[in-house]
Amino acid sequence: MGKKYVYDFEEGNAKMRMLLGGKGAGLAEMTRIGLPVPPGFTITTEACKEYYRRGPKFLDEIWSEILSHLRKLEEKTSKKFGDPNNPLLVSVRSGAPVSMPGMMDTILNVGLNDETVKALAKLTNDERFAYDAYRRLIQMFGSIVMGIDKNKFEKELEEVKKKYGVKYDAEIPAEGMKEVVERFKRVYKEETGEDFPQDPLVQLRRAIETVFKSWNNERAIKYREIHEIPHDMGTAVNIQTMVFGNMGWDSGTGVCFTRDPSTGETKLYGEFLPNAQGEDVVAGIRTPLSIEDLKNRLPHIYEQLKKVAELLERHYKDVQDIEFTVEKGILYLLQTRTGKRTAQAAIKIAVDLAKEGIITKEEAIMRVKPEDLRRILHRQIDPKAKDSAKVIARGLPASPGAAVGRVVFDSDKAEKLGNSGEKVILVRPETTPEDIGGMAAAQGILTARGGMTSHAAVVARAMGKPAVVGAEMIKIDLENREFRVNNVVVKEGDVITIDGSAGEVYLGELPTIEPKLTSEALELLSWCDEYRKLGVRTNADTPHEMKLALEFGAEGVGLTRTENMFVKGGRTEIVYELLLAETSEDRKKALEKLIPLQKKDFMDILEVMDGKPVIIRLLDVQFYALVFADPEKLIEEYYKKKYEERVSEEELERFRNIINRVRAIRDVDPQMGFRAVRLGIVYPEVYEAQMRAAMEAAAELKKRGQNPILEIMIPGTVDKNELVYLKEIFDRVLREVQNKYGVDLRVMYGTMIESPRAAFLGDKLAEVAEFFSFGTNDLTQFMFGWSRDDAERAFIHAYLEKKILPYNPFQNLDEFGVAGIMKICIEKAKKTRPNIEIGICGEHGGDPHSIKICHKLGLDYVSASPYRVPIARLVAAQAAIEEKMQSQ
Amino acid sequence: MGKKYVYDFEEGNAKMRMLLGGKGAGLAEMTRIGLPVPPGFTITTEACKEYYRRGPKFLDEIWSEILSHLRKLEEKTSKKFGDPNNPLLVSVRSGAPVSMPGMMDTILNVGLNDETVKALAKLTNDERFAYDAYRRLIQMFGSIVMGIDKNKFEKELEEVKKKYGVKYDAEIPAEGMKEVVERFKRVYKEETGEDFPQDPLVQLRRAIETVFKSWNNERAIKYREIHEIPHDMGTAVNIQTMVFGNMGWDSGTGVCFTRDPSTGETKLYGEFLPNAQGEDVVAGIRTPLSIEDLKNRLPHIYEQLKKVAELLERHYKDVQDIEFTVEKGILYLLQTRTGKRTAQAAIKIAVDLAKEGIITKEEAIMRVKPEDLRRILHRQIDPKAKDSAKVIARGLPASPGAAVGRVVFDSDKAEKLGNSGEKVILVRPETTPEDIGGMAAAQGILTARGGMTSHAAVVARAMGKPAVVGAEMIKIDLENREFRVNNVVVKEGDVITIDGSAGEVYLGELPTIEPKLTSEALELLSWCDEYRKLGVRTNADTPHEMKLALEFGAEGVGLTRTENMFVKGGRTEIVYELLLAETSEDRKKALEKLIPLQKKDFMDILEVMDGKPVIIRLLDVQFYALVFADPEKLIEEYYKKKYEERVSEEELERFRNIINRVRAIRDVDPQMGFRAVRLGIVYPEVYEAQMRAAMEAAAELKKRGQNPILEIMIPGTVDKNELVYLKEIFDRVLREVQNKYGVDLRVMYGTMIESPRAAFLGDKLAEVAEFFSFGTNDLTQFMFGWSRDDAERAFIHAYLEKKILPYNPFQNLDEFGVAGIMKICIEKAKKTRPNIEIGICGEHGGDPHSIKICHKLGLDYVSASPYRVPIARLVAAQAAIEEKMQSQ
C-alpha cells in the first residue's frame, strides 16, 4: 500500500498540525475528545506538496482514496452526494500548518445542483434559503475555481434587486433567488463556455485542486514573505459536512460562552435562534432566546451543551466561546475559541478555574493580564457613554482613571471646595509643589503644559489621581477664570469629565464605573506572593499614599520624595529665604526652622510604615524650582505689573530682584543642571538638615518602642567620592542623634543610580553605598541623551511610526541599552558588596514589560506608585513562573 | 667589623637613595662625576632607624665612625673643627629617601664659637658677616636643638634694631651684631640653664641627634600620612663643609644657567657677585656682573664653569640652573637643578640637545610640554605689562590668546570695520550662527553669557580667535551702545584688551607678544610625526580654518559643522521659511534654494582638503536655534515693541507669531532635545538635501580630476535603526548623484558616538556605520547627567575644591567613566567591523591628558581645532613613546 494522503477527522489529533494543517488538526482533536463536530476528512499537506511536484495527474492517483473517505462520510451522515432526497453537502476549506487567515480559498455548499437544491428547500422548508445557498456555490465556484470576474455576478444581483425594488440581498424573495440562480448559471456558461457542473464529484474535485493552487496565489506568497513562513509547507484541504439550523423547530443556531464573560459567573451564557442559520442572527430580524430558555425548549440540547462546555473547559483549560448549530435535534459544534471577557471576569474565571482544579494556580496567574488589574483599580468612563460623548480636548494620559468635577483654576480654592465635599477638577497651566494641597483635594488634574514626567503627572500618579497633562490646545485665561479650546469656553464652576487613561477631556458629566479590588483579585494577588521573587515596594510621599499602598500589598517604600516637605503648610517663605541666602550661615538659619517641621513629617511616615523599610530621597531640585515652575512667566508677570497693573516702583524693584536671582541661578538644561547630589555637595547644610530631621524622627519612634526602618538615599550620584563626602556628615549626624535620644539606631545609606557613569562604576559606588535604587527615568534620559519632555513632544512618535524603536523607552524599560548597563552595574556592585540591596524606583517599576526585565536582572524589589503595586505583584509572579517554565 | 653607618660623598652614588637619602645620594653623585661640591659625608637612614630602635646610646656606638669621617673631612679641606685660625664649619641637614621639603631640621654654621667667629671675621674681612653667622647658629641651635621659644630671640633682635635705629636685619652694623650674639647667648643660658656649647663636637653631636628626632616631629608625620610615605624609612643626615664667597675679591657667589633660559641659545647665562654671599645678592645693594664678565675677572673659574656646565648637561641631560660659590679662587657648586625656561627656549633646547646627541629625539619630544607649544601658538599679553594692568572683568577662558581692539556691539558693524582693516573686539550678550561674519572679522570676542561650549566659545576656538565668554559681570546696554562693569563704562569705540587664555578683560591697549611657530618647533613636530600612531585631523568649518590647520599639519578634517551653511550670506530668510513650514513639501521648497548654495560651500572645502578625508556632520540643531539664541529675549523684545516702541498692531502680531512658534517647538532641555539625528528622522528631507549638496560637490570636483574624500556623519545616534533609515536615503542620493555626474563616487557613511547608549551598542551600530567619531562633549554630559554650562557655572568648582573629582571632565577626558564606555564601544565595534575607522571630534581631541587616553584606546585619530593640531601631534608622539618605554 502506498502513502496515506487522506485522514478522517477521527484518525487525527492536535499534534498532527504539520500534516493536517491547523484547522484539520483542530477538527480532529475536537472529534477525538468526543465533541459533536460535523464529520469530514482532511487531505494532507503532503498531498499538496506532491501535487506541486507532480502536477494535476497526482489528483488521479489519490482520487480513489478520497472517494473511499467520501463513502464513509455518507454512511456516517446517512446522506449521499447528489441524493435528490437527502443530499450530502460539504465545505472545502484550506488549512495550512501556520494560520494564514483569508489568504487561501474556501468553497461552501459543494454538492448542490439543480436537483439537490430542491431537496434542501424541502428539508429546510425554505426555498429562498436553498436557492441562496445554490447561487453562492455558483458564485464562489465561478469566481474562485473558474476565475470569472466577480463583478459579472454582482451586476446580475443588482439587477434582480432593482427588479424587486429591494435594497439588501436579504430582502430578495424566493422567486428572486431562483432568478439569481438562473442568471448566475448563464453568466457561468457565457464566461466558461460550459454549463455549471451538476455532478457533485466534479465540483468536489475541482474545488480541491483550486485549494491546492491557492497555496501559491500572489497574496499567499506575499503573506508568507512578510511573516517568514516557509514556502514549502503546503496546505491541507478539509472536506466537512455542511449542517443547517433551519431544518425545522428542532433545529437552530446559537453562540454560547461557557461562563458569563462580563461577570465571570459559572453558568452558560449566550443565545439561540430556533429554525435559523447564522446569517439570520446577524440580520437581526428575529429576537434570539437566551441559552437558559433552551432548558425548556430543547432540554437534551441544553444538557448536551453543558457537558460540551465542561469538556471544552477541561480540554482547553479556559472559557470557550462556542458557535453551534442544531440540525433536526442533533447538536453540532461549528467553532470553539477562547472567550473574550471583561477585566473583572478574567480575574474571577482564572481564580475559579484554579479552584476547580482545571488549571493550576500558576496558570491562573499567567492567565490574568496586568491590564485587567489596572482596569479594575481605576474608575472608568462607562464604555457605552463614551462612544457617544464628544472629546473637547486631548492631552497626555498622565495618570489613569476617570474623574468628574467642577473646573477650578487655583489650588487654594480647589483645596477649600474639595475639602468641603465638592467634586472639583483642578485646571492649571502647570503645577508646582505649592499646588499639592489643591491636587489632593481635587478629583482630577488637567494641565495645559508639561510632559509625562512633569510635576503634575508624577504627583498625580503617586496620588492615584486621574490626570491629563500637556493639553496644549486649551488656552487658560486665569484672569477671567475660564479656558478656551477651539470654540468652546469652559468657565470656572462648569462640570467636565477627564479620562486620564486616554488623555481625554469631555464637557459635562459622563457616567463612570466604580473601581473595586474584588475578592478574587485579592486571592489571586495572595497567590502571586507565593511565587514571585521580586519584592514590591511603593513610591509614595505622604502617609495617606503609604496607607493605600499597604492595602495594595506594598512591602516597603522604595522612594519618598522630600521636595514637598519644603513648601507645604506655609513653608514657602523659608524657601524664599534659602533662595536668597548668600552664605552657608544664612541657609543654616533658614534650615533651623525646617528641621522640626520635617521631623514631624518623617515621623508620620515612619509610623505608618512601622516595621517596613522606608527609603527617603534627599532634596533633588534647586530651591527656585520648588516655587517657580516657569521663570519665563515671571518676566511676563513683571511687564504686566509694570505696564498694566502699574504697581509701585518699590514692589517692582523687589520683583526684579527675584527675577534676577532666578535668572542667575536657573539651569540651562534643567534635567542635567544643578540638582540632586550636587546640591548636597555645594550646600551640605541642606542635606545635613534633612538627614537630621529623618534620623530624629526615627530615634523618637524607636524610643517609643516602635520599629522604624529608615534608609537614606542620595540622588544623582556620579562618583564614589560624592558618597564618601556625604557619608562623613551622615555618620556624624547619626552619632549626634543617637546620643541625643539615647537609642541605638541603624540607618542604611545608599544611592540612586541615575547616570550612566554611576551605573558603569557600580563597583566603586558599592564600596560606600549599602543599597542602590535605579532611577530609570533619568537613566533612560541620559543613556539616550533624550529629555523625556522633548522626546514625547517632538520626536518619539516618528521613532515609533517609522519602527526605529519598538516601544517608547520612557514607558517600557529599554532592554538593550538601559537594562544592558544596569546588568553591568549589578554584576560589578555585587563583586564589591555581595549582599547589596538593589531596587528600582523609576516609573518603569510599575510597568509590566519592565518588571519582567527587573526580574531577569535579579533585582531585590521594584517600587511603584500605590495603584501599580498590585500590578507589580502580579507581573513579578508571572516573571518567576515564566522563568520556571523555561528552565523546565 | 660592624655595619657601615657613615659614607663620604665620594663613597656613594645616585642609586643609594634609600640608604643616603635623596640629598645625600645627590651630593654623592655630583661628587662622583667630578663636580666641585663642598666635601662632606652622610650618616645613613639605617643609623636613623637604629637610633629609633635603640635610643640615644646608639649614637655612642657610631660616634667613632663619625669622627673618623670628620677627620678625613678636615684633611680634605685643610681646615680643622674649632681651629682658631682656619676653622672647619659644617651644615647638618636632614635628607630622607623621599623629598619632604621643609618638614625636618637643618642647622648651619656648626663649628662656630667665640674663638672661631673671630677667625671667620678675619678670613672674610667682614666682622658683621661673621657675627651674623654666629648669632644664626645660636638661634637655630637654641630653638631647634634646645627647644627655646623663637620669639625670645626675635625680641632681642628687635631691641637691637631699635637701639641702632634701623628697620631691617641687614642694616645692623657689626657692633650691633656682636651685641646680638651676646644677648642670644644670655637668652640661651636663661632658657637652658647652661652656656651655649663652645665645643664644636658637642654642637655636631646634638645637631645630628636633633635631625634624627625631627623624622618623627608632628608635621613630618602628618606630611607622610598625607603623601602616603612609609613611616619607617628614616632620614639620613648630611654633614657638609660650609663655604663662603665673601673671603676676598677672589671669592664670590653666583647663579648660572647652562643655556639662555629665555631664548634657548647655547651660552652660559647668569650673574656673579664678587666677594659676597648669597644673601648679598638677594639684598640687591650691589649690582652683580654678568657671567660673561667672569671671562676677564676670573678666567679659570669661567672655564671651569663651562666645563661644569657641559658635564652637568651631559649627566643630567638637560639645562641646569646652578648655584655656585667661589671661595678663595676655588669653585664650589652648592646646588644644581633643572633650569626653568620660556616656552620658546624649552623647544629650542630640546631640539638642540637632541642634535648635540645629549638626548635622543624621543627624549626631546618628551621634554616639550604641550603648554609650551600652546604658548608660542597664541598671541600673549606681555607678562611684564600684565602685572601692572588692572583687570576690569573676568569671564570664562573660552579661546586662548590675547586681542586688542575697539569695542563694537553688533556683528554687521564688526564685519564692516574689521574688513576695512580696523581692529575690533565684538562684544555681545551671546552669539548665534548669524554672528559668524562679525566674529571672523573681529580680533576677539567677549560675551556676557554662555559657557565653555556656548556658540561663541566653540566657534572662537575653531577660528583660533581669542574669546572671553560668560562674563556675567558686564552689563551690556545695546541701545546706548555701551557696557558697564562695576563703575566702569565702556562705550563703543573704546579700546579694550582681552586675554582668552585667562578669561580677563582690560581697559585700553596692552602690549602683546607675537605668536610664532619657530623652526625648532617645526622640526620637533616633524620628529613627532615619526613616532605617533594617532592620526591628527582638525575640527574646522571653513576653507580658511582648514588651510590654517593644514599648515599646522592636519591630515584631514574630523568634523565640519554645517549649521553656518544655513545662515551665512543672507540665508537667514530660508531658515525662517523652514521654521514656519508646516509640511514636508514646504520644507522641500525652502531646501531647493539651499542645495546649490551649500554645494558651493562643500566644493570650497573639499578643494582645500583635496586628497584628504573630510567628515561632514549633518545638521545638529533645530531651525530656531540657528537664529534665536535666547527665546526669553524675544519676549522682552515683544513687550518693548508693544509698550515702548509702540509698533503697529500688525507688526506686533507677526512678532507674536514667531514667538509662539519658537515657544511651541523649543526644547525644555536643549542639550537633550529635538536635535541631531532626530531632525533627520522627523525631517528626512533636510538630511537628504545636505547629503545631496555634499555629494554633488564631490562629484563635480571628481569630474574635474580632483580627489575629494567625503565622509558623511550622522550626529547623536542612539540606535542602529536610525542609521539604517538614513542609509537608504544616503544610498539613493548617492546613486542619483553618480548618474547625474557620470562619476564613480565613494562616500563613507558613519556616525558620531555621543550617547552612552550608542557607545554601549557599538557592535550594532557598526553593522551600518563605516566610521565612528566620539563626540565626547555630549558623551561626557550624558555619562554624568551634567550639562556643561550648568556644571561650570554652578557646581564644578565645588567638586574640584572638595577633591570629589580630580579634574574637570569637560576639559580632561574622564578616564574612568567616559573612557571606560568608549573602550567597550571600540571592542564591540571591532568585533562587527574589524577595520572600522574610529576617531574623536569632541574638544577633548585637542587636550593633552585626553589625547593620551585616546592613544591607549587605540583610536585611529584625534581631531582638534586648528590651533591645537600641533599640540595633538606632540602629545600623540609622547603617548606612543611612553607606551614604548613602558613595554621595555
Interface residues (C-beta under 8 A of the other chain):
Chain A: G451 E472 E632 I635 E636 Y639 Y643 A664 I665 D667 V668 D669 P670 Q671 M672 G673 F674 R678 I681 V682 G716 V718 D719 N721 E722 Y725 E754 S755 P756 R757 F760 L761 K764 D778 Q781 F782 M783 F784 G785 W786 S787 D789 D790 A791 R793 A794 F795 A798 Y799 K802 K803 I804 L805 D814 F816 G817 V818 G820 I821
Chain B: G451 E472 E632 I635 E636 Y639 Y643 A664 I665 D667 V668 D669 P670 Q671 M672 G673 F674 R678 I681 V682 G716 V718 D719 N721 E722 Y725 E754 S755 P756 R757 F760 L761 K764 D778 Q781 F782 M783 F784 G785 W786 S787 D789 D790 A791 R793 A794 F795 A798 Y799 K802 K803 I804 L805 D814 F816 G817 V818 G820 I821
